[in-house]
């Protein structure tokens, strides 16, 4: 917070000093560009130096246990040909 306040105070001081100069089409544009670049560098540096805001701790739920039984496709010989049937397998 102190850095942000210092940056804003510096920008306000710079803007105030530029505002008191007489208006001239030859010098006003260069001073405005320089003031904008300096002010942007100060404010950008203050923002970059600040700590990122992270959320609080998050509760993460455990994965549900696997189902005790599942279906498996099984091939069997019925005496005449190979056939398939679904069989439930439990662990």
PyMOL commands that place a pseudoatom at each C-alpha (Angstrom):
pseudoatom trace, name=CA, resn=UNK, resi=1, chain=A, elem=C, hetatm=0, pos=[0.000, 0.000, 0.000]
pseudoatom trace, name=CA, resn=UNK, resi=2, chain=A, elem=C, hetatm=0, pos=[2.882, 2.354, 0.783]
pseudoatom trace, name=CA, resn=UNK, resi=3, chain=A, elem=C, hetatm=0, pos=[4.408, 1.759, -2.653]
pseudoatom trace, name=CA, resn=UNK, resi=4, chain=A, elem=C, hetatm=0, pos=[1.137, 2.463, -4.414]
pseudoatom trace, name=CA, resn=UNK, resi=5, chain=A, elem=C, hetatm=0, pos=[0.649, 5.670, -2.439]
pseudoatom trace, name=CA, resn=UNK, resi=6, chain=A, elem=C, hetatm=0, pos=[4.208, 6.768, -3.198]
pseudoatom trace, name=CA, resn=UNK, resi=7, chain=A, elem=C, hetatm=0, pos=[3.686, 6.062, -6.898]
pseudoatom trace, name=CA, resn=UNK, resi=8, chain=A, elem=C, hetatm=0, pos=[0.444, 8.021, -6.995]
pseudoatom trace, name=CA, resn=UNK, resi=9, chain=A, elem=C, hetatm=0, pos=[2.072, 10.920, -5.134]
pseudoatom trace, name=CA, resn=UNK, resi=10, chain=A, elem=C, hetatm=0, pos=[4.944, 10.952, -7.641]
pseudoatom trace, name=CA, resn=UNK, resi=11, chain=A, elem=C, hetatm=0, pos=[2.544, 10.951, -10.587]
pseudoatom trace, name=CA, resn=UNK, resi=12, chain=A, elem=C, hetatm=0, pos=[0.481, 13.744, -9.030]
pseudoatom trace, name=CA, resn=UNK, resi=13, chain=A, elem=C, hetatm=0, pos=[3.637, 15.812, -8.424]
pseudoatom trace, name=CA, resn=UNK, resi=14, chain=A, elem=C, hetatm=0, pos=[4.800, 15.270, -11.981]
pseudoatom trace, name=CA, resn=UNK, resi=15, chain=A, elem=C, hetatm=0, pos=[1.387, 16.109, -13.403]
pseudoatom trace, name=CA, resn=UNK, resi=16, chain=A, elem=C, hetatm=0, pos=[1.221, 19.243, -11.257]
pseudoatom trace, name=CA, resn=UNK, resi=17, chain=A, elem=C, hetatm=0, pos=[4.603, 20.435, -12.453]
pseudoatom trace, name=CA, resn=UNK, resi=18, chain=A, elem=C, hetatm=0, pos=[3.625, 19.876, -16.075]
pseudoatom trace, name=CA, resn=UNK, resi=19, chain=A, elem=C, hetatm=0, pos=[0.319, 21.686, -15.625]
pseudoatom trace, name=CA, resn=UNK, resi=20, chain=A, elem=C, hetatm=0, pos=[2.027, 24.904, -14.477]
pseudoatom trace, name=CA, resn=UNK, resi=21, chain=A, elem=C, hetatm=0, pos=[4.113, 25.254, -17.636]
pseudoatom trace, name=CA, resn=UNK, resi=22, chain=A, elem=C, hetatm=0, pos=[2.718, 27.626, -20.267]
pseudoatom trace, name=CA, resn=UNK, resi=23, chain=A, elem=C, hetatm=0, pos=[0.745, 26.029, -23.067]
pseudoatom trace, name=CA, resn=UNK, resi=24, chain=A, elem=C, hetatm=0, pos=[2.813, 25.800, -26.218]
pseudoatom trace, name=CA, resn=UNK, resi=25, chain=A, elem=C, hetatm=0, pos=[2.218, 23.608, -29.197]
pseudoatom trace, name=CA, resn=UNK, resi=26, chain=A, elem=C, hetatm=0, pos=[5.942, 23.076, -29.660]
pseudoatom trace, name=CA, resn=UNK, resi=27, chain=A, elem=C, hetatm=0, pos=[6.815, 21.900, -26.150]
pseudoatom trace, name=CA, resn=UNK, resi=28, chain=A, elem=C, hetatm=0, pos=[3.560, 20.666, -24.650]
pseudoatom trace, name=CA, resn=UNK, resi=29, chain=A, elem=C, hetatm=0, pos=[3.381, 17.425, -26.588]
pseudoatom trace, name=CA, resn=UNK, resi=30, chain=A, elem=C, hetatm=0, pos=[6.890, 16.279, -25.719]
pseudoatom trace, name=CA, resn=UNK, resi=31, chain=A, elem=C, hetatm=0, pos=[6.393, 17.056, -22.036]
pseudoatom trace, name=CA, resn=UNK, resi=32, chain=A, elem=C, hetatm=0, pos=[3.051, 15.244, -22.028]
pseudoatom trace, name=CA, resn=UNK, resi=33, chain=A, elem=C, hetatm=0, pos=[4.560, 12.155, -23.640]
pseudoatom trace, name=CA, resn=UNK, resi=34, chain=A, elem=C, hetatm=0, pos=[7.504, 12.179, -21.228]
pseudoatom trace, name=CA, resn=UNK, resi=35, chain=A, elem=C, hetatm=0, pos=[5.162, 12.665, -18.264]
pseudoatom trace, name=CA, resn=UNK, resi=36, chain=A, elem=C, hetatm=0, pos=[2.962, 9.816, -19.418]
pseudoatom trace, name=CA, resn=UNK, resi=37, chain=A, elem=C, hetatm=0, pos=[5.892, 7.475, -19.868]
pseudoatom trace, name=CA, resn=UNK, resi=38, chain=A, elem=C, hetatm=0, pos=[7.413, 8.329, -16.499]
pseudoatom trace, name=CA, resn=UNK, resi=39, chain=A, elem=C, hetatm=0, pos=[4.054, 8.102, -14.721]
pseudoatom trace, name=CA, resn=UNK, resi=40, chain=A, elem=C, hetatm=0, pos=[3.265, 4.802, -16.401]
pseudoatom trace, name=CA, resn=UNK, resi=41, chain=A, elem=C, hetatm=0, pos=[6.657, 3.401, -15.415]
pseudoatom trace, name=CA, resn=UNK, resi=42, chain=A, elem=C, hetatm=0, pos=[6.161, 4.444, -11.791]
pseudoatom trace, name=CA, resn=UNK, resi=43, chain=A, elem=C, hetatm=0, pos=[2.636, 3.065, -11.525]
pseudoatom trace, name=CA, resn=UNK, resi=44, chain=A, elem=C, hetatm=0, pos=[3.559, -0.111, -13.440]
pseudoatom trace, name=CA, resn=UNK, resi=45, chain=A, elem=C, hetatm=0, pos=[6.553, -0.669, -11.171]
pseudoatom trace, name=CA, resn=UNK, resi=46, chain=A, elem=C, hetatm=0, pos=[4.373, -0.270, -8.082]
pseudoatom trace, name=CA, resn=UNK, resi=47, chain=A, elem=C, hetatm=0, pos=[1.830, -2.749, -9.426]
pseudoatom trace, name=CA, resn=UNK, resi=48, chain=A, elem=C, hetatm=0, pos=[4.518, -5.247, -10.413]
pseudoatom trace, name=CA, resn=UNK, resi=49, chain=A, elem=C, hetatm=0, pos=[6.177, -5.008, -6.990]
pseudoatom trace, name=CA, resn=UNK, resi=50, chain=A, elem=C, hetatm=0, pos=[2.955, -5.676, -5.092]
pseudoatom trace, name=CA, resn=UNK, resi=51, chain=A, elem=C, hetatm=0, pos=[2.206, -9.159, -3.860]
pseudoatom trace, name=CA, resn=UNK, resi=52, chain=A, elem=C, hetatm=0, pos=[-0.377, -11.216, -5.752]
pseudoatom trace, name=CA, resn=UNK, resi=53, chain=A, elem=C, hetatm=0, pos=[-3.662, -11.812, -3.970]
pseudoatom trace, name=CA, resn=UNK, resi=54, chain=A, elem=C, hetatm=0, pos=[-4.402, -15.484, -3.502]
pseudoatom trace, name=CA, resn=UNK, resi=55, chain=A, elem=C, hetatm=0, pos=[-7.620, -16.902, -2.161]
pseudoatom trace, name=CA, resn=UNK, resi=56, chain=A, elem=C, hetatm=0, pos=[-7.853, -18.668, 1.166]
pseudoatom trace, name=CA, resn=UNK, resi=57, chain=A, elem=C, hetatm=0, pos=[-7.322, -22.366, 1.759]
pseudoatom trace, name=CA, resn=UNK, resi=58, chain=A, elem=C, hetatm=0, pos=[-9.491, -24.644, -0.349]
pseudoatom trace, name=CA, resn=UNK, resi=59, chain=A, elem=C, hetatm=0, pos=[-11.031, -27.903, 0.828]
pseudoatom trace, name=CA, resn=UNK, resi=60, chain=A, elem=C, hetatm=0, pos=[-10.351, -30.690, -1.649]
pseudoatom trace, name=CA, resn=UNK, resi=61, chain=A, elem=C, hetatm=0, pos=[-12.456, -33.771, -1.295]
pseudoatom trace, name=CA, resn=UNK, resi=62, chain=A, elem=C, hetatm=0, pos=[-10.872, -37.228, -1.659]
pseudoatom trace, name=CA, resn=UNK, resi=63, chain=A, elem=C, hetatm=0, pos=[-11.726, -39.274, -4.726]
pseudoatom trace, name=CA, resn=UNK, resi=64, chain=A, elem=C, hetatm=0, pos=[-14.581, -41.698, -4.168]
pseudoatom trace, name=CA, resn=UNK, resi=65, chain=A, elem=C, hetatm=0, pos=[-13.546, -45.328, -3.690]
pseudoatom trace, name=CA, resn=UNK, resi=66, chain=A, elem=C, hetatm=0, pos=[-13.832, -47.568, -6.737]
pseudoatom trace, name=CA, resn=UNK, resi=67, chain=A, elem=C, hetatm=0, pos=[-16.990, -49.617, -6.963]
pseudoatom trace, name=CA, resn=UNK, resi=68, chain=A, elem=C, hetatm=0, pos=[-16.661, -53.064, -5.367]
pseudoatom trace, name=CA, resn=UNK, resi=69, chain=A, elem=C, hetatm=0, pos=[-18.061, -54.838, -8.429]
pseudoatom trace, name=CA, resn=UNK, resi=70, chain=A, elem=C, hetatm=0, pos=[-17.809, -54.321, -12.182]
pseudoatom trace, name=CA, resn=UNK, resi=71, chain=A, elem=C, hetatm=0, pos=[-19.000, -56.059, -15.344]
pseudoatom trace, name=CA, resn=UNK, resi=72, chain=A, elem=C, hetatm=0, pos=[-16.594, -57.989, -17.582]
pseudoatom trace, name=CA, resn=UNK, resi=73, chain=A, elem=C, hetatm=0, pos=[-17.210, -59.475, -21.023]
pseudoatom trace, name=CA, resn=UNK, resi=74, chain=A, elem=C, hetatm=0, pos=[-16.241, -63.146, -20.952]
pseudoatom trace, name=CA, resn=UNK, resi=75, chain=A, elem=C, hetatm=0, pos=[-15.790, -65.539, -23.864]
pseudoatom trace, name=CA, resn=UNK, resi=76, chain=A, elem=C, hetatm=0, pos=[-16.848, -69.166, -23.366]
pseudoatom trace, name=CA, resn=UNK, resi=77, chain=A, elem=C, hetatm=0, pos=[-17.305, -72.338, -25.398]
pseudoatom trace, name=CA, resn=UNK, resi=78, chain=A, elem=C, hetatm=0, pos=[-20.847, -73.700, -25.241]
pseudoatom trace, name=CA, resn=UNK, resi=79, chain=A, elem=C, hetatm=0, pos=[-20.032, -76.971, -27.003]
pseudoatom trace, name=CA, resn=UNK, resi=80, chain=A, elem=C, hetatm=0, pos=[-20.844, -75.719, -30.492]
pseudoatom trace, name=CA, resn=UNK, resi=81, chain=A, elem=C, hetatm=0, pos=[-19.262, -72.268, -30.810]
pseudoatom trace, name=CA, resn=UNK, resi=82, chain=A, elem=C, hetatm=0, pos=[-17.554, -69.490, -28.912]
pseudoatom trace, name=CA, resn=UNK, resi=83, chain=A, elem=C, hetatm=0, pos=[-19.989, -67.121, -27.240]
pseudoatom trace, name=CA, resn=UNK, resi=84, chain=A, elem=C, hetatm=0, pos=[-19.784, -64.010, -25.109]
pseudoatom trace, name=CA, resn=UNK, resi=85, chain=A, elem=C, hetatm=0, pos=[-21.563, -63.197, -21.882]
pseudoatom trace, name=CA, resn=UNK, resi=86, chain=A, elem=C, hetatm=0, pos=[-21.337, -60.431, -19.329]
pseudoatom trace, name=CA, resn=UNK, resi=87, chain=A, elem=C, hetatm=0, pos=[-20.250, -61.523, -15.871]
pseudoatom trace, name=CA, resn=UNK, resi=88, chain=A, elem=C, hetatm=0, pos=[-20.164, -59.427, -12.712]
pseudoatom trace, name=CA, resn=UNK, resi=89, chain=A, elem=C, hetatm=0, pos=[-16.776, -59.570, -10.969]
pseudoatom trace, name=CA, resn=UNK, resi=90, chain=A, elem=C, hetatm=0, pos=[-16.459, -58.398, -7.366]
pseudoatom trace, name=CA, resn=UNK, resi=91, chain=A, elem=C, hetatm=0, pos=[-13.154, -57.709, -5.627]
for i in range(1, 91): cmd.bond("trace and resi %d" % i, "trace and resi %d" % (i + 1))
show_as sticks, trace
zoom trace
